[in-house]
Amino acid sequence: MTSGLRKGLTSYGDAGFSLFLRKAFIKAAGYSDDALDRPIVGITDTASDFNPCHGNAPQLIEAIRRGVMLAGGLPMNFPTISIGESFANPTSMYLRNLMAMDTEEMLRAQPMDAVAIVGGCDKTLPAALMGAASADIPAIVVPVGPMVVGHHRGEVLGACTDCRRLWGQHRAGSIGEAEIETISGRLAPSVGTCMVMGTASTMACIIEALGMSLPYSAAIPAPHAERLRNGEASGRRAVALATSQARRPSEILTPRAFRNAMVVLQAIGGSTNGIVHLAAIAGRLSQRIDLEEFDRIGREVPVLVDLKPSGDHYMEHFHHAGGVPKLLKELAPFLDLDAPTVAGGTLGDYLAVAEEVPGQTVIRSRAAPLKETGGTAVLRGNLAPDGCVIKHAAATPALLQHTGRAVVFESIEDMTTRIDDPDLDVTADDVLVLQNAGPKGAPGMPEAGYLPIPKKLARAGVKDMVRISDARMSGTAFGTIVLHIAPESAAGGPLGLVRNGDTIRLDVAARRIDLLVDQAELDRRAAEPRAPRHAPTRGYAKLFQDTVLQADRGCDFGFLTSEGE
């Protein structure tokens, strides 16, 4: 097997000349023959001025490089697409598959024996891991880490659960313009990802549970020196992976690893985005995430981590309480501890290094959980034949069984235009319905599922309502919100048949979401002519529209899955 500079030679029709030319040009950068004879570890550089979440990436990459060199390897960092959650139009999810393609092709095109994946902001870690799974070279994930907490008027603040809560108060008129501007400077006090159990933190935790990063990698705060030491250790380990060519993603990302990840996803009250990303990663390896199994796990595995939005604390508190290794120790009866990891042993070895922190209350015991069941439930019914999800750990208990009148918005634009109209016919007992916000409909399945409470209701003190859509919701958000309805409206799903005034019944205990309209009427509505939808004719937009799968399949492109659909 070829390795180092000899791997994946550029095609000139003469392999000897290809290697000669490659060496000649890389020596222009000042490399010696000794350096060029070592195992090469690629490092993905996902930094960008548009991505403050990855603001510490240059220092982290330098630490990884140090670890690679201390272990006798040659580090070579290279850029990939950088996706910053709040800077990507129309949504970062729209670009996730493009980043996965970029990562995969760069891993294939450039000579490297292993890769250290640096990322953090919501879609970057799943995108890079999707690409690494397809390229299947030894890989280790190094998250950038969460930011530290902020403070305002004696209150601890966290992006972005508190940003949604405080913005809701601003919409309701209880926080003025000057104060909300002050708050905007205090919500995100450092570089790093959101410090609540949003999508970025969720993915970092379940990637550690998958065995694709070293113990404690998920929760070390971005500004801490320990984060750099984790980078150095990951660089050292990457050289061992490069040398042995063992523990490739396909050897680690097995069905038992994905089940371990689902256990942790339920136990942390993690982002609903996590199950979409897990499905996409699994699809690269001829595997399917079984939503029914995920729901069964949620019925058995309690929420043990007391973090916002399901609880009260933040990621730095989770880290100081023992992080993922301590959580895994509490979850041991539910886990397959023989699953292999990039560290060289098994997941059981992560438990052995778990720190016991006297008096900590962030990571609960199984005997005293934060919630008796897992964070997310999977629903089915005539509105969601292929399933949908609700993060019931962050919902209003009284609304988990609810029947109400539908107030329908046909698109995100329609919602934006009418949601705050004083004449909108809506009460707190109604069900807000957003259509055409799924993978094809929006496009990109944006985080629009967190429909705002209509202003006139917010000002009357209403803080939550049942809301349903084929969109996603930020993992930082809270509320009684049904998401990922599949098939989506734009793909002919029954959500598109809902009309104003219809009755919808939500029964989370029964795992049902139903439209109480007889089938004959639904058939009549389905037969009605529909206005043609705009279809992109070029570029990535056309590729996305033509090939994206539904939420239950991870919203990957069909031709990128191992089944090549």
N, C-alpha and C positions, 0 to 999 in steps of 0.2 A: 504493500500500500504506500503510495506517495504521500509525502508530508512537507510541511514548510513551504519554501519558495517553489518547490517542484510540483506542488499541488495545483491542479486546474490551470494548466498552462494556456496562455493565449494561443489561438490557432493561427500559425503561419505556415503550416505544412512541414515544419522541421522542428521537432521537439527540442533538439540541442540548441538551435538558434533561438527558440522561444525562451529557454532558460537563460541563455547568454544575454539576450536583450533585456529580460526582466532584471537580472542582476546589475547590468550596466546602468539602467535608469534608477533603480532604487539606491545605488551607490551615490547617485547625485545628491541624495539627502544626507550623505555622510556616514552611512552604515558600513561596518567592517565585515569581513568574511565570517569572523567568529559570531557576530550578532546574527547574520543571515543564515547560519547553520542551526539555529535554535528553533524549538517549537514556537509557532506563531499563534498568539492569542489576539483575536480581534476584539475591539471594544466599541460598542455602538455609542456614538455621540449624538444624543437627542436634545442637546441644548439649543436654545434660540432666544433672541431678545423678546420674542412674543410669548415666551413660556417661563414665567417666574417660578412655576412649580419645579423646574429643572435648573434653577439658578445656581445650585451647588454642584451641578454636573461637572464643570471643569476641575474642581478640587477633588471630586470623587473619582473621576477618570485618572487623575494624577496618582491617587492612592492605589487604584487598581493596577496601574502601570508599575508602580513600585513593587507591589506584591508579585506581579509577573516576573519582573527582573530579579527579585530576590530568590525566586524559585528557578531561575535559569531559563526563562522564556523570553521571547521577543514580543512586546506589546505593540499593536498597531490599531489605533483608534480611527474610526471612519464615520462620516455623518450618515444619518438617515433622516427621514421626515420627522419633524418635531411638531407634536400636536398639543397646543395649550387649550384646555377645556373652554375657557370663556372667550377665546380669541378665534375659534374656528367657525366659519360660516359655511353652511347653515347649522351644522352641528359636528362635533368631533367624531361622532359615530359614523358619519358619512365618509370620513377619511381613514377610519381604522383599517379597513381592508387594503387601502392603498399603502398604508405604512407597513402592513403585513407583507404585501407583495414586494415593497422596497427592501425590507429586511431580508426576506427569503432570497431574493435575487442577488443582493450584495454578499450574502453568506456563500452563495454558490459561485459567484463571479470572482471573488478575491481569495487569494491563498491564505487560509487560516486553519489551524488544527482544532481550535476551540474558540468560543466566543463568550465574552462577558456582556450581558444585556443590561444596559443602564436605562432606567425609565421610572415612571411613577404616575404622572398625570393620567387620569382615568383610562384612556384608550391605548396608551403607549405600551404598558406591560402586556396586556393581552395581544395587541398587534404584533409585538416583537416575538412573543412566545408562539403565536400562530406561525410566523415565518420560520422560527427556529425549529419547530416541530416538523414542518414540511421539508426544510433543508436537512434536518436530522444530523447535524454535527454536534459534538459535545458542547453544552451551553450551561451557563450559570447566571442566575438573575441577581442583579444588584439594584434594589430600589433606591431612589433618591431620598426617601424618608419623608415623614410628615413635618409640617411647620410647627412651631411652638404656639402656645395660646396667646391671645391678646386680652386686654382689659379695658373696660369702660365703666366709669362711675362705680368702681368697686365690684363690678361683675366680670367673671371670666367669660371671654368670647371665643368662639371657634368658627372658622370658615368651613362649611358654609351653612350648617344647620342654623346657627344664630343669625346669619345674614338673612335667611328666609323669614325667620321669626320676627326680626326687627324690621325688615322691609314690610311684612304684613302689618305691623303696628304703624308704620309710616303710611301705608295705604289707608289704614283705618283712621288716620288723623291724629294719633296719640304721640307721634314723634315728628317734629318739624323738619324743615329743609336743612337748617343749620346743623342740627344734631345728627341727622342721617349722613351728612357729609363728613362730620367728625368721625362717626362710627366707621365709615368706609376706609379711613386711614388706620383703623385699629383692629379690624377683623382678621387681617392677614399680616402679622407682624414680622414674618421672616420668609425666606425662600422655603420651598418644600410643598408637599401636597396637603390637601385639607386634613386638619387634625382631628376630625370626627370619623366615624365609621362610614364614610362615603365610599364611592367606587374605588378610588385610588388606594385607600387603606384596606378595603375589602380584598382587592386583587393582590396586594402585597401579602396579606395574611394567608389567602388560599394558595398562593404560589409557594409560600414556605411549607404549607401543609401538603402540597403536591410533591415536595422534596426537591424543588428546583432552585432553592436558595439556601444559604447557610442558616443555622439557628440564630434567632433574634434579628434577622435581616428586615423583617416587616416593619417594626415599630420604632426603631432608633430614630429620634428626631433629626431632621436634616442638618441643623447647625451644629450638632454635637460632634466632638472629636471621635466618639465611638463609631459614628457613621463612617468616618474615614478609615478607621481600623477594620471595620467590616469590609470596606472596599479592598483594603490591602489583603485581608485573609481570603476574599473571594478571588483576587488575582492569583494568589498562590495556588488555590485549589484549581483554578482554570488550567494552570500548567500541568497539574497531575491528570486532569481530564484529557488534555491535549496529548500527553505522552502515552497514556494507556488506551486512548480511544474507546474507553468504556463509559457506561452511564450516559449514553446518548438519550435525547428526549424520548425516543420511542421505547427505550428500556425503562424509563422512569414514569412516563405518563401512561400508565396502565389503568384498566378498569378499577383496580383497588385504590390507586392514587386519586382518581376522580371521585370515588366514593368518599375517601378521606376529606377531600376538598369540600364536598357537599355537606359533610358533617360539620366542618369548621364554619362554612358559610351560614348554616343555620344557627350555630352556637354563638357567633359574634353579632347576630342581628344584622347581617351584612346587606350591602346594596343589592337590590333586585337585578341590577346590571350584571352582577357576578354570575348568575346562571346563564345569561345570554353569552357571556364571554367564555365560560366553561364549555358550553355547547359548541362554540366556534373552534376552540382549541381541540376538543375531542374529535370534531369532524375532520381535522387534518390527519387523524391517526386511525381512521376506519372505526371510530367509536361514536356512540350516541349517548347523550345525557338523557336518562329516563326521568321525565318530569314526575311521574307517579312515584318513582323511588325517592326523588328529592322530597316530595310531600310526605312520604312515609317516614323518612329520616326526621323531618321537621316535627312529626307527631311524637317522636321518641326522644329527640335531642333538645334539651332546654337551651334558652339563651343564657349564657354564663358571663358575658362581658358587658359591664355597665358603662357603655359609651353612648354619647349622642349619635343618632337621633333616638335610639331606643332607650337610652339611659341618661346618665348625668355627666360622665367624665370624657376625657380626651385621650388621644393616642399617646402622648408623653406619659400620662398616668398609666396606661396599659403597659407601656414598656417598663416603667419603673416597678410595676407589679409582677413582672416576670414574662411578659410578652407571649408570643405564640408557644414557646416550649412549655410554660406553665399551663397554658390553656390545653395543650395536647395531653398533658399529664392528667388533668381533670376529665378529659374526654376519652381516656384510654379504653374503657370498655366498648366504645363505639367505633374504634379505629382498627385498621389493619396495620399493626406496628412493624410488620415484616416488609413493608413497601420500601424499595430502594430509594436513595436520595443522592444528590450530587456531592454530598459530603463524604460519600464512600461507603457508608454503612446503611442502616435502615432508619425509618422514622422513629423507631423505638429509642435510638441513640439520642434523639432530640429531647426526649423526656429525661434522659440521664443528666443533662446539663441544666435542667429547669431550676431556677432559683426560687427558694422559698422566702417570701417577704412577709415578716410578721405584721399583722394588723391590716394588710392591704384588703380592700373591699371591691376593687375593680374587676378582678377575676373571681367569680363566685364558685363555690363548690356545687356539685350536683345536688347536694342535700338542701341548698339554699339558693336556687337559681334566681336570676332577674325575671325571667318568664318561664312558665312551666313547659312551654313548647317552643319550637324553633321560630326564627324570625319571619320566615316566608311560607305562605301557603299557595298551593296550586289549585286553581279553580277550573271547572269545566261547566258546560251548559249550552243551551242553544245560542248563546251569544259568543261562545268561545269553544268551538268544536275541537280545536287543536290546543286548547289550554290558554291560561293567562295566570298572572301572579298578583298577590297582594302582600305587602310587608305588614302583616297584622301586628307585629311587635311594636310598630310605630304608629298604629291606628287608634282611633277612639273606640274603646270596647263597646259602647252602646250602639255604634253604627255597624258592627260586624254582622248583625242580622237586621236588614233594613229593606223596606219596600217603598219606592218613591216614584214620582212622576219624572219622566225624562225631559231635560232641557238640553237641546241638541245644538252643537256647533259643528258645522260641516267641514271646517278647516281651522288651522291655527290662525289664519288671517281673520276668519269670521269670529273666532273667539276674542281675538285682540280688539276687534271693532265693537263687539256688543257686550262683553262681560261686565263693563262698568256703566252701561246705559241705565239711567235711573228708571226707564220704562221697561226694562227686561222683566218678563213675567217669571219670577223665581222666588222660591222660599227655601228656608234652611232644610226642609224635609225632602226637597227635590234631589234628583241624581243628575249631576252635570256630565254630559256625554260629549267627547271630542272624537270626531271621525277624521279619516284621511291624514293621520299623523304617524303612520307606520313606516316600515323600511322603504316602500315604494311611494307611499302617499305624500310624505312631507317634502322632499325625500330624506332618508337617513335616520328615521325613527328618533327624532330629537327628544330631549328631556322636557317635553311640553305636557307630560301627563300630570304634573303638579299644577292643575288648573287653579288659578287664583280664586279665592272667595270673592264673589261679586261685591263691589265696593259698598253698596248700600247694605248688604248683610254684614260685612266686616265692621262697618261703623255701628251696627246694632249689636256687636259682640259675638257674632258667629265666627268660630275658629276652625271648624272642620265640617266637611260635607262628604257624602259619597261621590267619588269622581271616577269615571271609567274612560279608557281610551286604548288605542293601539299604539300609543307612544310609550316612551320610557319615562322614568323619574330619576332625578339625582339621588344617589344613595344618602346624601346629606338631608333629604327632605323627610317630612313626616305627614301623616294624614291617612284617611280611609280611602285609599286610591288603588283601583284595579288597573293593571298595566299589561302590556305585551299581548293584547287580545289577538289571537291567531285563528284563522287567517285575518289579515287586516282589511279595512274597508276597501282600500284601493285594489286589493286582489280579489274582490268579490265576497269578502267575509260578511257575516250577518250583522256585524256592528254597523255597516253602512245602510242597513234597512231600518234602523231606529228612527222614529219620528217624534217630534215634540208632543208631549202628552201621553206617550206610551208608558206603561208601568214596567219597572225593572225591579227584580228581587235579588238581593245579595244575601247569601247565607254561607258565611265562611266556615262555620262548624260542619255544614254538609258539603262544603267545597263546591258550591254552585253559584253561578251567575246566569240569570235567565231573563229573557224578554217575554213578558206575559201577553203575547199577541198570538192568535191562532195561526197555524201553519198555512192555511189557505190565504190569509191576508199577507203573510210574509212572501208566499209564492207570487202573489199579485204584484207586490212591490218589487220583487226581484226581476219580474218581467218588464217593468217600466223602462222605457229608453233612458239612457244616462248620457249626460253631456260628455263629449270626448275629453279625456285628460291630455294635458300637454305631455308629449313624449320627446325627450332629448334626442337629438340626431347626431351628436358627435361626442368624442372624448370620454372622460371618466364618467360623466353624468349618464351617458348612454350605456356604458358598461355596467354601471351600478343598477340602473333601472331594468336592464335586460336579464341580469344574472343573480341579483341578491335574493337570498332565501328568507323565509319567515323567522320570527323570533324564536320559535321552538327549535329551529335548526341553527341558531346563533347568528343569523343575519350575515353569514359569510357569503362569498360568491360561490355558486354551485360548482363551477369548474375548478375551484381551488380545494375543494374537499377531496378526500382520498377516493371517494366514489365518483368524482368527476362529473357531477350532474350538470 
